[in-house]
Amino acid sequence: MSTPTQVLAELENLESGMRPLPREERTVLYGCMGLLLFGPLAFGAVESWSGFVMEAGAAGLLMVWLWPRLRGEGAASNTAVRWNPLFAPMLVFAGLVAFQLVTGLTSYRYVTWTSALLFSGIAILCFLLTQSLRRAEEIARFGIVVSVYGFVVAFFAVIQDLSTNGRIYWLRLPRSGGWIYGPYVNHNHYAGLMEMLFPIPLTMCLSRRLERGPRIWLALTATFMASTRPSC
C-alpha cells in the first residue's frame, strides 16, 4: 500500500524540472494551509481568540504576498493576479455587508462587524490560495495534506466518541452542553467539515495520473472520512 509521501512524490515527478516557488510564495501557501488546518482544531474557530488568530494571520499573509509586488521586486512582481469564478459572489456579498455597515441597516451592528471581519479573513485565504496553487505540485501537496489531516481528525473523532467523558479533547467541558464529536461541540459542524474534506481524496483517487496503490489509499481515506459523519 502506498504512503502519502509516495503519492506526493509520484505527482511531483510530473513537474520536477520546474523552478521552485519563491520564498514569499511558499510562506503564503504554507501559512494559508496552516490557518485552514488550525481552524477546526480550535473548536471550529468560533471563540474570540481563535477568530483573532485566523483574521490576523490572514491579514499578515496578505501583506507578505503584497510586499514584493508593491516594491516591484523578484518574479512575483511580474505575476498577474489570477481571476477565479468564486470572486464574483464574494465581492457581491462583501458589498452587501459594507452597505449594511455604512448605512446602519443592520439589526445588531456589533455582530455584523465581527462577522464581516471573519468573512474578510476567509476571503483573503481563498484569494491567496487561488494565487498560490498554480502548479500540479502545489495542488498535489495541498490535497495530500488535507487527506491526511481529514483522516487523522476522523480517527480522533471515532476514538473520542468511543471513550467520551463529555469533554472536547477529554479536557474542555462545554459551558452549555452539546453533542460533542471530534473538536466540535456540535456534531453537525463535524459533519460539515467531513462533507468539505472527503471529496478531496475521493477526487484524487479517480485521477488517472496515479498508480493503483495510491488510488486505493486515497479511496480508503475518503471512505473512512465519510463513514464517520454522525447522523444529524
N, CA, C and O of each residue as an XYZ file, in Angstrom:
928
protein
N       0.844     -1.194      0.000
C       0.000      0.000      0.000
C       0.882      1.249      0.000
O       1.846      1.331      0.761
N       0.560      2.192     -0.831
C       1.371      3.403     -0.941
C       1.109      4.329      0.230
O      -0.004      4.385      0.753
N       2.128      5.048      0.632
C       2.008      6.034      1.696
C       1.718      7.402      1.090
O       1.904      7.590     -0.112
N       1.256      8.379      1.914
C       1.042      9.731      1.390
C       2.288     10.328      0.759
O       2.193     11.067     -0.221
N       3.464     10.014      1.312
C       4.708     10.542      0.758
C       4.944     10.016     -0.655
O       5.399     10.754     -1.529
N       4.635      8.746     -0.875
C       4.812      8.162     -2.201
C       3.834      8.752     -3.203
O       4.176      8.957     -4.368
N       2.604      9.027     -2.744
C       1.617      9.662     -3.620
C       2.123     11.024     -4.062
O       2.082     11.358     -5.247
N       2.601     11.810     -3.102
C       3.089     13.152     -3.415
C       4.307     13.096     -4.318
O       4.414     13.887     -5.255
N       5.236     12.168     -4.053
C       6.434     12.065     -4.878
C       6.085     11.714     -6.317
O       6.714     12.208     -7.253
N       5.088     10.866     -6.491
C       4.684     10.477     -7.841
C       4.133     11.666     -8.606
O       4.416     11.825     -9.794
N       3.338     12.514     -7.929
C       2.773     13.671     -8.597
C       3.820     14.758     -8.829
O       3.773     15.459     -9.841
N       4.764     14.901     -7.900
C       5.791     15.931     -8.042
C       6.723     15.622     -9.204
O       7.256     16.536     -9.833
N       6.924     14.342     -9.493
C       7.815     13.975    -10.590
C       7.321     14.483    -11.937
O       8.100     14.597    -12.884
N       6.044     14.785    -12.025
C       5.476     15.284    -13.266
C       6.003     16.666    -13.613
O       5.991     17.064    -14.777
N       6.475     17.413    -12.585
C       6.950     18.769    -12.818
C       8.307     18.999    -12.171
O       8.610     20.103    -11.719
N       9.119     17.953    -12.130
C      10.391     18.038    -11.429
C      11.347     19.032    -12.058
O      12.275     19.493    -11.394
N      11.144     19.374    -13.321
C      12.053     20.281    -13.984
C      11.739     21.746    -13.807
O      12.484     22.594    -14.299
N      10.653     22.074    -13.118
C      10.261     23.468    -12.963
C      10.983     24.086    -11.766
O      11.377     23.387    -10.833
N      11.147     25.398    -11.812
C      11.840     26.093    -10.731
C      11.008     26.050     -9.453
O       9.779     26.021     -9.520
N      11.665     26.047     -8.279
C      10.907     26.030     -7.022
C      10.175     27.353     -6.802
O      10.495     28.373     -7.412
N       9.194     27.304     -5.923
C       8.440     28.514     -5.605
C       9.337     29.523     -4.895
O      10.200     29.133     -4.109
N       9.142     30.820     -5.162
C       9.870     31.833     -4.392
C       9.541     31.728     -2.907
O       8.501     31.192     -2.524
N      10.436     32.244     -2.084
C      10.278     32.104     -0.636
C       8.980     32.708     -0.133
O       8.301     32.097      0.692
N       8.611     33.911     -0.616
C       7.393     34.541     -0.117
C       6.143     33.770     -0.529
O       5.163     33.733      0.215
N       6.173     33.153     -1.717
C       5.014     32.375     -2.145
C       4.884     31.094     -1.333
O       3.774     30.663     -1.022
N       6.018     30.483     -0.987
C       5.962     29.304     -0.122
C       5.422     29.683      1.246
O       4.630     28.945      1.832
N       5.851     30.839      1.760
C       5.366     31.302      3.062
C       3.858     31.500      3.042
O       3.161     31.092      3.970
N       3.361     32.121      1.991
C       1.920     32.364      1.870
C       1.164     31.048      1.750
O       0.159     30.846      2.432
N       1.637     30.154      0.892
C       0.939     28.886      0.671
C       0.873     28.061      1.945
O      -0.203     27.609      2.339
N       2.021     27.860      2.594
C       2.032     27.028      3.798
C       1.361     27.738      4.967
O       0.791     27.089      5.844
N       1.423     29.051      4.983
C       0.723     29.798      6.022
C      -0.785     29.646      5.896
O      -1.478     29.450      6.895
N      -1.294     29.736      4.671
C      -2.735     29.537      4.438
C      -3.156     28.129      4.834
O      -4.193     27.935      5.468
N      -2.348     27.156      4.458
C      -2.661     25.772      4.815
C      -2.680     25.600      6.326
O      -3.555     24.919      6.862
N      -1.725     26.210      7.015
C      -1.674     26.107      8.470
C      -2.899     26.714      9.135
O      -3.446     26.132     10.072
N      -3.333     27.870      8.665
C      -4.520     28.510      9.243
C      -5.772     27.681      8.992
O      -6.619     27.552      9.876
N      -5.894     27.121      7.798
C      -7.069     26.311      7.484
C      -7.110     25.043      8.343
O      -8.187     24.599      8.741
N      -5.959     24.470      8.625
C      -5.914     23.282      9.473
C      -6.108     23.638     10.943
O      -6.609     22.825     11.720
N      -5.716     24.839     11.322
C      -5.849     25.284     12.707
C      -7.306     25.499     13.094
O      -7.707     25.156     14.206
N      -8.114     26.069     12.178
C      -9.480     26.454     12.498
C     -10.321     25.341     13.102
O     -10.848     25.526     14.199
N     -10.476     24.191     12.442
C     -11.293     23.120     13.019
C     -10.761     22.612     14.352
O     -11.550     22.280     15.237
N      -9.453     22.543     14.515
C      -8.890     22.030     15.764
C      -9.143     22.971     16.929
O      -9.186     22.530     18.078
N      -9.313     24.261     16.654
C      -9.585     25.253     17.703
C     -11.091     25.386     17.904
O     -11.624     26.495     17.931
N     -11.769     24.254     18.045
C     -13.220     24.204     18.266
C     -13.993     24.891     17.152
O     -15.070     25.442     17.382
N     -13.440     24.856     15.943
C     -14.117     25.483     14.822
C     -13.854     26.965     14.692
O     -14.525     27.639     13.910
N     -12.892     27.496     15.440
C     -12.526     28.925     15.400
C     -13.731     29.818     15.671
O     -13.911     30.847     15.020
N     -14.559     29.413     16.644
C     -15.743     30.204     16.971
C     -15.523     31.108     18.187
O     -16.349     31.975     18.472
N     -14.419     30.911     18.896
C     -14.142     31.750     20.058
C     -13.329     32.966     19.639
O     -12.731     32.991     18.564
N     -13.317     33.975     20.506
C     -12.682     35.251     20.147
C     -11.205     35.078     19.836
O     -10.714     35.633     18.853
N     -10.487     34.319     20.655
C      -9.042     34.184     20.470
C      -8.713     33.474     19.166
O      -7.805     33.882     18.442
N      -9.463     32.394     18.864
C      -9.175     31.650     17.643
C      -9.602     32.431     16.408
O      -8.944     32.362     15.369
N     -10.711     33.181     16.517
C     -11.112     34.038     15.411
C     -10.076     35.099     15.119
O      -9.808     35.414     13.960
N      -9.487     35.655     16.180
C      -8.439     36.664     16.002
C      -7.214     36.074     15.321
O      -6.615     36.715     14.458
N      -6.837     34.861     15.700
C      -5.687     34.210     15.066
C      -5.932     34.038     13.579
O      -5.042     34.299     12.769
N      -7.128     33.603     13.213
C      -7.459     33.411     11.797
C      -7.418     34.737     11.040
O      -6.825     34.821      9.965
N      -8.048     35.771     11.601
C      -8.142     37.055     10.904
C      -6.784     37.752     10.821
O      -6.402     38.252      9.763
N      -6.052     37.784     11.949
C      -4.738     38.426     11.942
C      -3.751     37.658     11.073
O      -2.937     38.260     10.373
N      -3.821     36.334     11.116
C      -2.938     35.534     10.285
C      -3.191     35.755      8.805
O      -2.251     35.860      8.018
N      -4.470     35.827      8.421
C      -4.806     36.075      7.020
C      -4.313     37.443      6.578
O      -3.774     37.590      5.481
N      -4.498     38.448      7.434
C      -4.029     39.801      7.095
C      -2.513     39.832      6.948
O      -1.988     40.484      6.046
N      -1.806     39.128      7.836
C      -0.350     39.088      7.747
C       0.131     38.407      6.477
O       1.086     38.866      5.850
N      -0.519     37.320      6.096
C      -0.132     36.625      4.865
C      -0.426     37.474      3.637
O       0.307     37.416      2.650
N      -1.495     38.261      3.693
C      -1.789     39.154      2.572
C      -0.684     40.196      2.422
O      -0.312     40.545      1.302
N      -0.153     40.699      3.546
C       0.945     41.664      3.483
C       2.202     41.021      2.894
O       2.928     41.646      2.120
N       2.448     39.760      3.274
C       3.606     39.048      2.716
C       3.456     38.896      1.209
O       4.430     39.041      0.470
N       2.248     38.606      0.751
C       2.005     38.430     -0.682
C       2.109     39.754     -1.427
O       2.600     39.793     -2.555
N       1.651     40.839     -0.806
C       1.648     42.147     -1.469
C       3.018     42.812     -1.493
O       3.319     43.563     -2.421
N       3.851     42.550     -0.492
C       5.092     43.313     -0.318
C       5.991     43.294     -1.555
O       6.368     44.369     -2.022
N       6.359     42.127     -2.117
C       7.237     42.166     -3.302
C       6.558     42.794     -4.511
O       7.238     43.339     -5.381
N       5.252     42.729     -4.583
C       4.536     43.323     -5.715
C       4.483     44.845     -5.597
O       4.577     45.554     -6.599
N       4.335     45.337     -4.382
C       4.323     46.785     -4.184
C       5.703     47.390     -4.423
O       5.814     48.527     -4.883
N       6.751     46.635     -4.113
C       8.115     47.130     -4.298
C       8.673     46.798     -5.673
O       9.743     47.280     -6.042
N       7.956     45.976     -6.435
C       8.424     45.611     -7.771
C       9.646     44.735     -7.753
O      10.498     44.844     -8.635
N       9.756     43.852     -6.753
C      10.936     43.015     -6.615
C      10.627     41.576     -7.007
O       9.519     41.093     -6.774
N      11.586     40.899     -7.592
C      11.518     39.471     -7.854
C      10.510     39.090     -8.916
O       9.880     39.938     -9.549
N      10.377     37.774     -9.092
C       9.470     37.257    -10.110
C       8.014     37.492     -9.750
O       7.159     37.569    -10.632
N       7.726     37.607     -8.450
C       6.342     37.780     -8.019
C       5.753     39.077     -8.539
O       4.553     39.150     -8.804
N       6.583     40.105     -8.689
C       6.073     41.401     -9.137
C       5.562     41.356    -10.567
O       4.766     42.206    -10.966
N       6.014     40.364    -11.354
C       5.595     40.245    -12.748
C       4.485     39.214    -12.943
O       4.075     38.940    -14.071
N       4.000     38.642    -11.830
C       2.958     37.625    -11.910
C       1.591     38.281    -11.833
O       1.294     39.011    -10.887
N       0.765     38.017    -12.827
C      -0.566     38.622    -12.860
C      -1.483     37.949    -11.850
O      -1.323     36.771    -11.529
N      -2.453     38.723    -11.354
C      -3.454     38.188    -10.443
C      -4.397     37.282    -11.223
O      -4.910     37.668    -12.274
N      -4.618     36.102    -10.718
C      -5.490     35.135    -11.386
C      -6.925     35.330    -10.925
O      -7.207     35.364     -9.727
N      -7.824     35.458    -11.883
C      -9.243     35.590    -11.564
C      -9.838     34.210    -11.335
O      -9.457     33.238    -11.987
N     -10.782     34.139    -10.394
C     -11.464     32.892    -10.097
C     -12.961     33.168    -10.047
O     -13.366     34.210     -9.532
N     -13.798     32.271    -10.565
C     -15.248     32.498    -10.546
C     -15.816     32.730     -9.152
O     -16.881     33.331     -9.009
N     -15.117     32.260     -8.123
C     -15.591     32.475     -6.762
C     -15.554     33.950     -6.359
O     -16.295     34.373     -5.473
N     -14.702     34.718     -7.003
C     -14.526     36.106     -6.591
C     -15.788     36.939     -6.803
O     -16.069     37.844     -6.017
N     -16.546     36.647     -7.849
C     -17.737     37.451     -8.150
C     -18.765     37.405     -7.022
O     -19.148     38.466     -6.529
N     -19.238     36.217     -6.579
C     -20.183     36.209     -5.459
C     -19.578     36.719     -4.163
O     -20.284     37.303     -3.341
N     -18.272     36.506     -3.966
C     -17.622     37.026     -2.762
C     -17.664     38.547     -2.743
O     -17.930     39.147     -1.702
N     -17.402     39.176     -3.886
C     -17.435     40.636     -3.962
C     -18.844     41.177     -3.779
O     -19.033     42.214     -3.144
N     -19.833     40.484     -4.330
C     -21.223     40.915     -4.163
C     -21.618     40.862     -2.689
O     -22.227     41.796     -2.168
N     -21.265     39.762     -2.023
C     -21.591     39.624     -0.601
C     -20.849     40.666      0.225
O     -21.421     41.246      1.148
N     -19.572     40.911     -0.101
C     -18.798     41.927      0.618
C     -19.430     43.301      0.442
O     -19.471     44.093      1.383
N     -19.925     43.586     -0.765
C     -20.597     44.856     -0.995
C     -21.866     44.995     -0.174
O     -22.168     46.077      0.329
N     -22.610     43.904     -0.036
C     -23.829     43.925      0.780
C     -23.508     44.194      2.246
O     -24.183     44.988      2.902
N     -22.475     43.527      2.753
C     -22.076     43.738      4.145
C     -21.609     45.178      4.360
O     -21.974     45.816      5.347
N     -20.802     45.681      3.432
C     -20.325     47.060      3.539
C     -21.491     48.051      3.508
O     -21.487     49.043      4.236
N     -22.479     47.780      2.671
C     -23.665     48.652      2.599
C     -24.397     48.674      3.932
O     -24.843     49.734      4.373
N     -24.528     47.523      4.579
C     -25.192     47.461      5.883
C     -24.431     48.261      6.932
O     -25.032     48.982      7.729
N     -23.104     48.131      6.931
C     -22.307     48.827      7.928
C     -22.318     50.339      7.707
O     -22.386     51.105      8.669
N     -22.253     50.766      6.462
C     -22.211     52.201      6.157
C     -23.544     52.866      6.438
O     -23.597     53.963      6.996
N     -24.621     52.196      6.049
C     -25.956     52.800      6.189
C     -26.590     52.521      7.545
O     -27.573     53.166      7.912
N     -26.046     51.579      8.284
C     -26.637     51.234      9.577
C     -27.845     50.339      9.465
O     -28.552     50.154     10.455
N     -28.115     49.774      8.304
C     -29.270     48.886      8.097
C     -28.940     47.480      8.571
O     -28.884     46.547      7.770
N     -28.728     47.330      9.842
C     -28.437     46.040     10.448
C     -29.081     45.989     11.825
O     -29.122     46.996     12.532
N     -29.579     44.834     12.202
C     -30.245     44.691     13.490
C     -29.270     44.773     14.647
O     -29.636     45.229     15.730
N     -28.040     44.343     14.441
C     -27.044     44.323     15.523
C     -25.694     44.634     14.885
O     -25.045     43.748     14.328
N     -25.281     45.882     14.969
C     -24.079     46.325     14.267
C     -22.835     45.578     14.717
O     -21.981     45.258     13.891
N     -22.715     45.295     16.003
C     -21.517     44.636     16.513
C     -21.351     43.248     15.883
O     -20.256     42.886     15.454
N     -22.445     42.473     15.829
C     -22.371     41.137     15.242
C     -22.075     41.232     13.756
O     -21.307     40.430     13.223
N     -22.678     42.208     13.079
C     -22.400     42.396     11.655
C     -20.930     42.708     11.435
O     -20.317     42.193     10.500
N     -20.360     43.551     12.293
C     -18.959     43.936     12.158
C     -18.022     42.756     12.408
O     -17.094     42.524     11.634
N     -18.264     42.010     13.488
C     -17.402     40.857     13.780
C     -17.533     39.784     12.701
O     -16.548     39.142     12.337
N     -18.744     39.591     12.192
C     -18.929     38.622     11.110
C     -18.226     39.085      9.839
O     -17.696     38.274      9.080
N     -18.228     40.411      9.614
C     -17.540     40.959      8.448
C     -16.033     40.721      8.549
O     -15.387     40.421      7.545
N     -15.474     40.850      9.740
C     -14.049     40.591      9.928
C     -13.716     39.126      9.646
O     -12.710     38.818      9.008
N     -14.581     38.225     10.135
C     -14.351     36.805      9.882
C     -14.459     36.498      8.398
O     -13.645     35.752      7.854
N     -15.459     37.069      7.743
C     -15.607     36.861      6.305
C     -14.393     37.393      5.551
O     -13.938     36.781      4.585
N     -13.871     38.535      5.996
C     -12.694     39.105      5.340
C     -11.503     38.169      5.438
O     -10.766     37.987      4.469
N     -11.313     37.571      6.621
C     -10.204     36.641      6.789
C     -10.340     35.424      5.887
O      -9.371     34.997      5.260
N     -11.545     34.867      5.825
C     -11.777     33.702      4.966
C     -11.604     34.073      3.495
O     -11.027     33.309      2.721
N     -12.110     35.261      3.109
C     -11.986     35.700      1.719
C     -10.523     35.891      1.340
O     -10.124     35.558      0.224
N      -9.718     36.425      2.261
C      -8.294     36.612      1.994
C      -7.612     35.266      1.773
O      -6.812     35.120      0.849
N      -7.925     34.280      2.618
C      -7.325     32.959      2.466
C      -7.722     32.338      1.126
O      -6.898     31.722      0.450
N      -8.983     32.504      0.753
C      -9.440     31.983     -0.538
C      -8.666     32.643     -1.682
O      -8.226     31.965     -2.611
N      -8.504     33.964     -1.611
C      -7.785     34.682     -2.657
C      -6.332     34.233     -2.735
O      -5.813     33.986     -3.824
N      -5.674     34.128     -1.585
C      -4.257     33.773     -1.579
C      -4.032     32.348     -2.080
O      -3.047     32.082     -2.769
N      -4.934     31.435     -1.742
C      -4.780     30.058     -2.210
C      -4.951     29.970     -3.721
O      -4.229     29.226     -4.386
N      -5.903     30.725     -4.267
C      -6.069     30.692     -5.723
C      -4.867     31.278     -6.438
O      -4.599     30.923     -7.586
N      -4.131     32.178     -5.774
C      -2.931     32.744     -6.386
C      -1.709     31.851     -6.189
O      -0.781     31.878     -6.996
N      -1.709     31.060     -5.118
C      -0.529     30.243     -4.793
C      -0.576     28.862     -5.428
O       0.461     28.318     -5.807
N      -1.769     28.291     -5.548
C      -1.891     26.942     -6.106
C      -1.942     27.038     -7.629
O      -3.013     26.977     -8.233
N      -0.770     27.189     -8.237
C      -0.675     27.394     -9.688
C      -0.228     26.146    -10.441
O      -0.499     26.025    -11.635
N       0.446     25.218     -9.773
C       1.014     24.067    -10.466
C       0.511     22.775     -9.841
O       0.009     22.765     -8.717
N       0.652     21.695    -10.582
C       0.185     20.390    -10.095
C       0.908     20.008     -8.808
O       0.333     19.337     -7.950
N       2.166     20.429     -8.666
C       2.931     20.075     -7.477
C       2.297     20.645     -6.223
O       2.128     19.940     -5.227
N       1.934     21.962     -6.273
C       1.313     22.578     -5.095
C      -0.071     22.004     -4.825
O      -0.443     21.776     -3.673
N      -0.828     21.770     -5.889
C      -2.174     21.218     -5.724
C      -2.107     19.817     -5.131
O      -2.899     19.464     -4.257
N      -1.146     19.016     -5.616
C      -0.990     17.669     -5.086
C      -0.595     17.695     -3.616
O      -1.127     16.932     -2.810
N       0.345     18.580     -3.269
C       0.774     18.679     -1.874
C      -0.388     19.090     -0.979
O      -0.582     18.532      0.101
N      -1.156     20.073     -1.441
C      -2.312     20.530     -0.678
C      -3.325     19.397     -0.499
O      -3.863     19.206      0.591
N      -3.581     18.645     -1.578
C      -4.535     17.551     -1.494
C      -4.095     16.458     -0.539
O      -4.911     15.925      0.213
N      -2.812     16.120     -0.563
C      -2.299     15.078      0.328
C      -2.372     15.529      1.781
O      -2.766     14.755      2.654
N      -1.991     16.782      2.046
C      -2.046     17.298      3.414
C      -3.480     17.266      3.932
O      -3.721     16.832      5.058
N      -4.426     17.718      3.124
C      -5.826     17.730      3.533
C      -6.343     16.309      3.750
O      -7.109     16.061      4.681
N      -5.928     15.381      2.896
C      -6.377     13.991      3.034
C      -5.873     13.374      4.334
O      -6.637     12.742      5.063
N      -4.589     13.558      4.620
C      -4.026     13.029      5.861
C      -4.671     13.708      7.066
O      -5.013     13.051      8.049
N      -4.833     15.022      6.981
C      -5.454     15.778      8.067
C      -6.877     15.285      8.325
O      -7.255     15.051      9.473
N      -7.664     15.128      7.264
C      -9.034     14.666      7.430
C      -9.104     13.280      8.035
O      -9.963     13.008      8.873
N      -8.194     12.392      7.612
C      -8.168     11.038      8.179
C      -7.842     11.080      9.671
O      -8.476     10.389     10.468
N      -6.854     11.893     10.046
C      -6.454     11.975     11.453
C      -7.589     12.544     12.305
O      -7.871     12.023     13.384
N      -8.242     13.606     11.832
C      -9.355     14.197     12.576
C     -10.499     13.189     12.709
O     -11.105     13.067     13.774
N     -10.789     12.472     11.627
C     -11.860     11.484     11.670
C     -11.521     10.350     12.642
O     -12.380      9.903     13.402
N     -10.275      9.890     12.615
C      -9.855      8.820     13.524
C      -9.943      9.291     14.969
O     -10.396      8.553     15.844
N      -9.507     10.523     15.215
C      -9.607     11.088     16.560
C     -11.059     11.169     17.007
O     -11.371     10.861     18.158
N     -11.959     11.584     16.100
C     -13.375     11.717     16.446
C     -13.972     10.380     16.855
O     -14.757     10.311     17.801
N     -13.601      9.309     16.142
C     -14.109      7.981     16.482
C     -13.601      7.546     17.850
O     -14.374      7.074     18.684
N     -12.292      7.705     18.079
C     -11.716      7.312     19.372
C     -12.346      8.107     20.505
O     -12.678      7.541     21.546
N     -12.517      9.419     20.314
C     -13.116     10.246     21.361
C     -14.566      9.844     21.616
O     -15.020      9.845     22.760
N     -15.293      9.501     20.553
C     -16.694      9.109     20.713
C     -16.817      7.798     21.478
O     -17.766      7.610     22.239
N     -15.855      6.882     21.278
C     -15.901      5.593     21.956
C     -15.461      5.683     23.411
O     -15.809      4.828     24.226
N     -14.699      6.717     23.732
C     -14.180      6.845     25.102
C     -14.523      8.206     25.691
O     -13.749      8.769     26.466
N     -15.679      8.727     25.324
C     -16.018     10.099     25.709
C     -16.228     10.245     27.209
O     -16.752      9.353     27.876
N     -15.808     11.390     27.717
C     -16.110     11.766     29.095
C     -16.890     13.085     29.131
O     -16.963     13.751     30.164
N     -17.480     13.450     27.963
C     -18.264     14.677     27.895
C     -17.440     15.918     27.692
O     -17.963     17.026     27.810
N     -16.148     15.770     27.386
C     -15.263     16.910     27.209
C     -14.568     16.841     25.846
O     -14.209     15.760     25.379
N     -14.384     18.006     25.215
C     -13.645     18.061     23.955
C     -12.162     17.853     24.253
O     -11.613     18.480     25.159
N     -11.524     16.982     23.499
C     -10.130     16.571     23.754
C      -9.986     15.958     25.145
O      -8.888     15.920     25.699
N     -11.083     15.483     25.701
C     -11.117     14.908     27.047
C     -10.748     15.931     28.130
O     -10.538     15.554     29.283
N     -10.667     17.229     27.769
C     -10.253     18.270     28.715
C     -11.251     19.414     28.828
O     -11.523     19.892     29.930
N     -11.801     19.859     27.698
C     -12.624     21.071     27.661
C     -14.099     20.717     27.796
O     -14.655     20.016     26.951
N     -14.734     21.206     28.869
C     -16.148     20.960     29.117
C     -16.967     22.122     28.567
O     -16.807     23.246     29.043
N     -17.845     21.896     27.577
C     -18.675     22.981     27.030
C     -19.567     23.581     28.106
O     -20.137     22.852     28.919
N     -19.690     24.883     28.116
C     -20.485     25.563     29.134
C     -21.965     25.256     29.004
O     -22.663     25.158     30.013
N     -22.458     25.103     27.778
C     -23.895     24.903     27.565
C     -24.214     23.499     27.080
O     -25.287     23.267     26.524
N     -23.303     22.565     27.282
C     -23.544     21.211     26.824
C     -23.439     21.105     25.318
O     -22.939     22.016     24.658
N     -23.905     20.006     24.778
C     -23.861     19.802     23.334
C     -23.599     18.350     23.008
O     -23.373     17.527     23.895
N     -23.632     18.046     21.712
C     -23.333     16.710     21.218
C     -21.923     16.763     20.646
O     -21.726     17.093     19.477
N     -20.948     16.437     21.484
C     -19.538     16.555     21.113
C     -19.174     15.481     20.102
O     -19.525     14.311     20.258
N     -18.468     15.900     19.069
C     -17.913     14.949     18.106
C     -16.666     15.566     17.509
O     -16.720     16.630     16.892
N     -15.532     14.886     17.697
C     -14.268     15.450     17.240
C     -13.960     16.727     18.021
O     -14.203     16.779     19.226
N     -13.433     17.757     17.358
C     -13.110     19.002     18.048
C     -14.293     19.956     18.157
O     -14.119     21.106     18.559
N     -15.496     19.498     17.807
C     -16.666     20.374     17.777
C     -17.634     20.047     18.906
O     -17.805     18.890     19.290
N     -18.261     21.095     19.423
C     -19.302     20.904     20.427
C     -20.617     20.503     19.768
O     -21.495     19.942     20.424
N     -20.757     20.784     18.482
C     -21.951     20.445     17.720
C     -21.585     19.413     16.651
O     -20.758     19.683     15.779
N     -22.202     18.230     16.722
C     -21.856     17.161     15.787
C     -22.160     17.534     14.340
O     -21.520     17.023     13.421
N     -23.141     18.430     14.129
C     -23.457     18.856     12.766
C     -22.284     19.606     12.131
O     -22.071     19.524     10.921
N     -21.529     20.333     12.948
C     -20.384     21.064     12.422
C     -19.281     20.094     11.983
O     -18.610     20.319     10.976
N     -19.104     19.021     12.748
C     -18.147     17.999     12.333
C     -18.579     17.371     11.015
O     -17.758     17.150     10.125
N     -19.872     17.085     10.896
C     -20.380     16.513      9.653
C     -20.113     17.450      8.481
O     -19.757     17.000      7.392
N     -20.283     18.752      8.701
C     -19.994     19.719      7.646
C     -18.534     19.714      7.250
O     -18.210     19.845      6.070
N     -17.641     19.563      8.231
C     -16.210     19.511      7.933
C     -15.889     18.311      7.061
O     -15.170     18.440      6.070
N     -16.414     17.146      7.419
C     -16.143     15.948      6.635
C     -16.739     16.059      5.233
O     -16.154     15.567      4.268
N     -17.900     16.703      5.119
C     -18.512     16.875      3.798
C     -17.645     17.749      2.893
O     -17.666     17.596      1.671
N     -16.884     18.665      3.494
C     -15.987     19.502      2.704
C     -14.670     18.804      2.388
O     -14.078     19.048      1.336
N     -14.200     17.932      3.295
C     -12.872     17.341      3.145
C     -12.847     16.049      2.342
O     -11.934     15.844      1.541
N     -13.838     15.164      2.540
C     -13.703     13.844      1.921
C     -13.760     13.878      0.388
O     -13.206     12.972     -0.235
N     -14.398     14.873     -0.263
C     -14.325     14.873     -1.732
C     -12.919     15.071     -2.285
O     -12.665     14.735     -3.441
N     -11.998     15.610     -1.482
C     -10.640     15.853     -1.986
C      -9.900     14.536     -2.233
O      -9.428     14.321     -3.349
N      -9.777     13.637     -1.234
C      -9.147     12.346     -1.555
C      -9.977     11.521     -2.540
O      -9.422     10.746     -3.318
N     -11.304     11.684     -2.511
C     -12.142     10.948     -3.453
C     -11.837     11.368     -4.890
O     -11.735     10.527     -5.784
N     -11.693     12.677     -5.102
C     -11.368     13.172     -6.440
C      -9.980     12.734     -6.873
O      -9.776     12.349     -8.024
N      -9.019     12.793     -5.947
C      -7.654     12.399     -6.284
C      -7.559     10.915     -6.631
O      -6.767     10.526     -7.489
N      -8.371     10.081     -5.962
C      -8.282      8.642     -6.237
C      -8.850      8.297     -7.607
O      -8.597      7.210     -8.126
N      -9.603      9.198     -8.188
C     -10.152      8.972     -9.531
C      -9.213      9.453    -10.633
O      -9.496      9.272    -11.817
N      -8.096     10.065    -10.244
C      -7.150     10.573    -11.225
C      -6.423      9.435    -11.916
O      -5.987      8.487    -11.262
N      -6.290      9.520    -13.217
C      -5.565      8.509    -13.986
C      -4.062      8.740    -13.949
O      -3.298      7.938    -14.486
N      -3.629      9.834    -13.317
C      -2.205     10.127    -13.238
C      -1.537      9.352    -12.105
O      -0.313      9.375    -11.979
N      -2.334      8.664    -11.276
C      -1.795      7.907    -10.158
C      -1.843      6.416    -10.441
O      -2.681      5.937    -11.204
N      -0.930      5.696     -9.811
C      -0.932      4.245     -9.916
C      -2.024      3.653     -9.023
O      -2.676      4.373     -8.266
N      -2.209      2.382     -9.116
C      -3.296      1.711     -8.402
C      -3.139      1.817     -6.886
O      -4.122      2.022     -6.174
N      -1.899      1.677     -6.387
C      -1.675      1.730     -4.940
C      -2.107      3.037     -4.309
O      -2.905      3.025     -3.372
N      -1.597      4.186     -4.799
C      -2.025      5.465     -4.236
C      -3.527      5.704     -4.354
O      -4.130      6.299     -3.461
N      -4.134      5.246     -5.444
C      -5.567      5.455     -5.622
C      -6.366      4.662     -4.596
O      -7.398      5.129     -4.115
N      -5.894      3.467     -4.262
C      -6.579      2.664     -3.243
C      -6.482      3.353     -1.882
O      -7.469      3.434     -1.150
N      -5.284      3.848     -1.548
C      -5.109      4.535     -0.266
C      -6.030      5.742     -0.160
O      -6.651      5.957      0.881
N      -6.125      6.533     -1.225
C      -6.982      7.712     -1.217
C      -8.452      7.327     -1.139
O      -9.231      7.999     -0.463
N      -8.841      6.254     -1.822
C     -10.234      5.803     -1.775
C     -10.612      5.350     -0.367
O     -11.701      5.663      0.112
N      -9.722      4.618      0.295
C      -9.988      4.171      1.659
C     -10.067      5.361      2.616
O     -10.892      5.385      3.529
N      -9.201      6.338      2.393
C      -9.223      7.537      3.233
C     -10.550      8.275      3.098
O     -11.155      8.663      4.097
N     -11.001      8.468      1.854
C     -12.273      9.154      1.616
C     -13.435      8.378      2.222
O     -14.342      8.971      2.806
N     -13.414      7.069      2.088
C     -14.491      6.237      2.630
C     -14.548      6.325      4.148
O     -15.628      6.448      4.726
N     -13.398      6.262      4.789
C     -13.363      6.344      6.248
C     -13.856      7.699      6.726
O     -14.638      7.766      7.674
N     -13.418      8.776      6.094
C     -13.850     10.105      6.487
C     -15.356     10.255      6.349
O     -16.011     10.796      7.240
N     -15.913      9.778      5.233
C     -17.359      9.884      5.020
C     -18.148      9.032      6.000
O     -19.242      9.414      6.415
N     -17.603      7.883      6.373
C     -18.330      6.958      7.263
C     -18.387      7.451      8.710
O     -19.222      6.984      9.485
N     -17.512      8.386      9.083
C     -17.531      8.887     10.462
C     -18.506     10.029     10.643
O     -18.683     10.512     11.762
N     -19.149     10.477      9.563
C     -20.112     11.559      9.662
C     -21.270     11.119     10.544
O     -21.976     10.181     10.176
N     -21.503     11.767     11.721
C     -22.586     11.346     12.605
C     -23.944     11.690     12.021
O     -24.084     12.673     11.294
N     -24.942     10.878     12.340
C     -26.299     11.156     11.844
C     -26.840     12.403     12.500
O     -26.697     12.593     13.708
N     -27.479     13.279     11.681
C     -27.958     14.572     12.173
C     -29.351     14.439     12.744
O     -29.924     15.424     13.209
